[in-house]
Amino acid sequence: MTTYLASLQTSLHNAFEADARVVLLGEDVLDPYGGAFKVSKGLSTDFPNRVMTTPISEGAITGVAAGMAMRGMKPVVEIMFGDFLTLCADQIVNHIAKFRGMFNDQVRVPCVIRTPMGGGRGYGATHSQSLEKMFLGTPEIRIVAPSHAHDPGEMLAKAVLQAEEPILFLENKLLYPMSLAESEGAINVEYWDKESGYPTAIVRNHSLTAADVTVVSYGGMSRVILPLLEELAEEEISVTAAFPGSLQPLPIDSLIMAASESGRVVIAEEGTEAFGWGSEVSALLGEHLYGKLEAPIVRLAAKSRVIPAAEAGEEDALVQATNIEDAIMGLLV
């Protein structure tokens, strides 16, 4: 079975073969190292003139990519850890996302900024965060976060080869070694919003027309939610999980449809709760499903504190399967 990592590696190689304008910039991306998480491994060997290892300056890397994109190239930026997006926020927010509007649609900046997000590996406070909410709400930038219920390579190919917009492409680091999820046993996977290129993965542990609970989440949370669905199926608790591939723009119609299957909703994210993605989804679902929900929406997220490096502390800070199970059971009582 294909792993999340292999899907991304294959997609990058295919993109380089398909279009000579595709280039990669990042720190330590040359072989034999091939990037901190090996997504770029093999690229510099096969395409030596189009893979550029850079100084340790995330702002400079992203700024150079912006210039390349405006000159007709298709740059892919690899930021070694998602925490370091803070260092290129000025280029992303004030330049890359703004140029199309500032120059009356005469300029496009089709660059893809890839980066691993999330905790769970004991990397400590500055290498374990999920900072996507810092960029959510910024106009004119798409934010993509495939789960392992998606094919991340297909989504990356769409972003690199076809998109004319800047894209922040988030890869949860714990998903890299995982096999892509398929319909098997109690688990059924289907895809909505396929025409967008960034589909919403709908995962069910039942074959019913109505579920007991709907879980809305994205990215790396799939690694704990899918095994939980299998466990709950044995207890005859039917759950529908919705994983939008695009966090912004948000496929709200699909999430409304998924939430309507049960009328009971749990929203889970790996970032901190306050002013986050889950808050926005909860507000939108509440507006559209007013009077139709069976219970208040439950939001789960990381605790609002520094993420420890110690295993026990990190587990306590981040959302675990037990937290989601408790929320589901609480809605059913």
Summary of the structure (lengths in Angstrom):
residues: 333
radius of gyration: 19.6
end to end distance: 38.6
largest distance: 60.8
contacts: 1199
relative contact order: 0.12
helix: 37%
strand: 20%
